[in-house]
């Protein structure tokens, strides 16, 4: 009975690691609990950084669990033994501060290039006169309690013009080209979460923000619709904030734009022409 607690405590890292491995390697019943399918160009870098951090944490988790269990195993309750109190060990404290510090700085340096690509370097386009400019957003995403409103730039590719159109909770985007989306919130904090594109961006009311990514056609399943979620608890209907992402080939996307252009501006004109 004396050593019962050491065994119980050691079960924690064993179970934790076991569950993680079952999930990562897709073992029943945890086969769909690891990262969702990656359909973006930069997804593999983000997943690599994620896995690297998981490994570091996993090793520390198992290590500390082992030390705890071994200490409990080696020193079970003994009524004749008196506890000793330690008032710190400077050398030890320096060691366990410096090692995590070095690891953290290492992770920071390692991922800085991904962060820069994902959050700082918005894609640029070369203009006719040879100068470059920030790529304009293809869609404006407006979050509100409780849904997503997508404003499409339309055929002219420019937001805020008369051919813009709006769809509720439906985001259609072309694949294999860099895309920029503009993000806004109408009311409270929301978070635009495209799991499959490894995009998560908080939306702050009153602030205009941007996210960019490339959907890789080779990575998507045909006719598959992907989830758009809100990752910020924003009120009672938060769980209902589900949008749908429809990746499309370039030509299908053009068709989609034309169809919506017709719906909005064209039918009246066409009817007039036919008469
Ligand atoms: Cu929300």
Boltz pocket constraint, residues with backbone or C-beta under 6 A from the ligand:
constraints:
  - pocket:
      binder: B
      contacts: [[A, 189], [A, 190], [A, 191], [A, 230], [A, 231], [A, 232], [A, 233], [A, 234], [A, 235], [A, 238], [A, 241]]
      max_distance: 6.0
